[in-house]
Amino acid sequence: MKTRGLSLLLALVMVLGLLSAPAQAAEGAEEISSQAQLAEMTDGGSYILTADIVLSEWQAISFSGSLDGNGHTITLSGTPLFDTLSGTVKNLLLDGSVSDSKNAGALAYSVTGGTVQNCWSGASVSVGYIATPAGFAGKLTGGVIKSCLSTSPLKSYDKGIASTADASSRISNCYWLSASSPSGGSFAGEDNQKITADDYLVAMANLNAAHEEGLLYWTMGQDGVPRPTSEAAPEVERTQLDQAISQAAALREEEYTPRSWSALEAALQSAQAVGQDATQAEVNAAAKALTDAMAALVVRGDKTALEELCNSVRDKTDAVSGEEGICYTAESWAAFADARTAANAVLEDENADERQVLNAR
């Protein structure tokens, strides 16, 4: 009886295991490793790439599900990955090329109400004469593109992220090369920036500072380009902060106005106080504040010539006999007196810059 009871118990466990398997599969993401599987993605489905995919004769699809690129690359072959995207895409890398006559981005012709997050594109995008290429989307309508980087070889009059974006759309914490702006249109935007390759470290740090659960961390590739490919959090990057501290410490107080130097000193002290346990966001903020303070420094005006001029004028006016200005017309003397007063005020102003000194002369 005990043996029979044990057999029945084992059988029951196996049946329950079989019953629970479909539920687990529905909750998880379906694995994608080929173009054929990519083309079969359905609206509302959840998918994750498990391999790089090189597309051939691809027809852009419309998609409203969820695709996790998982740090893998899809190499395009003439058309964007999606026609209309109204779902969610994250952790995806795009390469290859797109060529069309209308507005297009490497990821989609249109992102409508969808979300694109933590993605990289290095794909080249070319369009017709009256159209505008962009890093990710040809049109952004009520959608969100955030924490993305486009290193696509665009021109200055192209758009870094989306060709157009309406007022219900948002682009935030995105970076791009060459193009003049993230998008055309009246979209909501914040912390977006055109960069050069020299800014990759800073951009990567900012992208990692926005990390959320389910996202990969950005790491520097062997080609020197950052991409979201790592599950492990990188060490806090302090290079920009250390360089800014060194530059500020080498400056000479006597060369700048007291007011601007005081602001620099405060920023430098704050930067030097950033500990080794600081977050990337804290390090970035301190580096930016110090860099901004250095950029705002005002060089002291050289008052030597102005002082000599004022002394010369003082000697001449003291030599005038009788009532002050008696040898001159009232109008000319009033103008002279005003200029003399202004010049003396500049001499006494320890925060006067070179332009003010020159104007006073």
Rosetta blueprint (number, residue, H / E / L):
1 M L
2 K H
3 T H
4 R H
5 G H
6 L H
7 S H
8 L H
9 L H
10 L H
11 A H
12 L H
13 V H
14 M H
15 V H
16 L H
17 G H
18 L H
19 L H
20 S H
21 A H
22 P H
23 A H
24 Q H
25 A H
26 A H
27 E H
28 G L
29 A L
30 E E
31 E E
32 I E
33 S L
34 S L
35 Q H
36 A H
37 Q H
38 L H
39 A H
40 E L
41 M L
42 T L
43 D L
44 G L
45 G L
46 S E
47 Y E
48 I E
49 L E
50 T L
51 A L
52 D L
53 I E
54 V E
55 L L
56 S L
57 E L
58 W L
59 Q L
60 A L
61 I E
62 S E
63 F E
64 S L
65 G L
66 S E
67 L E
68 D E
69 G L
70 N L
71 G L
72 H L
73 T E
74 I E
75 T E
76 L E
77 S E
78 G E
79 T L
80 P L
81 L L
82 F E
83 D E
84 T E
85 L E
86 S L
87 G L
88 T E
89 V E
90 K E
91 N L
92 L L
93 L E
94 L E
95 D E
96 G E
97 S E
98 V E
99 S E
100 D L
101 S L
102 K L
103 N L
104 A E
105 G E
106 A L
107 L L
108 A E
109 Y E
110 S E
111 V E
112 T E
113 G L
114 G L
115 T E
116 V E
117 Q E
118 N L
119 C L
120 W E
121 S E
122 G L
123 A L
124 S E
125 V E
126 S E
127 V L
128 G L
129 Y L
130 I L
131 A L
132 T L
133 P E
134 A E
135 G L
136 F L
137 A E
138 G E
139 K E
140 L E
141 T E
142 G L
143 G L
144 V E
145 I E
146 K E
147 S L
148 C L
149 L E
150 S E
151 T L
152 S L
153 P L
154 L L
155 K L
156 S L
157 Y L
158 D L
159 K E
160 G E
161 I E
162 A E
163 S E
164 T E
165 A E
166 D L
167 A L
168 S L
169 S L
170 R E
171 I E
172 S E
173 N L
174 C L
175 Y E
176 W E
177 L E
178 S L
179 A L
180 S L
181 S E
182 P E
183 S E
184 G E
185 G L
186 S L
187 F L
188 A E
189 G E
190 E E
191 D L
192 N L
193 Q E
194 K E
195 I E
196 T L
197 A H
198 D H
199 D H
200 Y H
201 L H
202 V H
203 A H
204 M H
205 A H
206 N H
207 L H
208 N H
209 A H
210 A L
211 H L
212 E L
213 E L
214 G L
215 L L
216 L L
217 Y E
218 W E
219 T E
220 M E
221 G L
222 Q L
223 D L
224 G L
225 V L
226 P E
227 R E
228 P E
229 T E
230 S E
231 E L
232 A L
233 A L
234 P L
235 E L
236 V L
237 E L
238 R L
239 T H
240 Q H
241 L H
242 D H
243 Q H
244 A H
245 I H
246 S H
247 Q H
248 A H
249 A H
250 A L
251 L L
252 R L
253 E H
254 E H
255 E H
256 Y E
257 T L
258 P H
259 R H
260 S H
261 W H
262 S H
263 A H
264 L H
265 E H
266 A H
267 A H
268 L H
269 Q H
270 S H
271 A H
272 Q H
273 A L
274 V L
275 G L
276 Q L
277 D L
278 A L
279 T L
280 Q H
281 A H
282 E H
283 V H
284 N H
285 A H
286 A H
287 A H
288 K H
289 A H
290 L H
291 T H
292 D H
293 A H
294 M H
295 A H
296 A L
297 L L
298 V L
299 V E
300 R E
301 G L
302 D L
303 K L
304 T H
305 A H
306 L H
307 E H
308 E H
309 L H
310 C H
311 N H
312 S H
313 V H
314 R H
315 D H
316 K H
317 T H
318 D H
319 A H
320 V L
321 S L
322 G L
323 E L
324 E L
325 G L
326 I L
327 C L
328 Y L
329 T L
330 A H
331 E H
332 S H
333 W H
334 A H
335 A H
336 F H
337 A H
338 D H
339 A H
340 R H
341 T H
342 A H
343 A H
344 N H
345 A H
346 V H
347 L H
348 E H
349 D L
350 E L
351 N L
352 A L
353 D E
354 E H
355 R H
356 Q H
357 V H
358 L H
359 N H
360 A H
361 R L
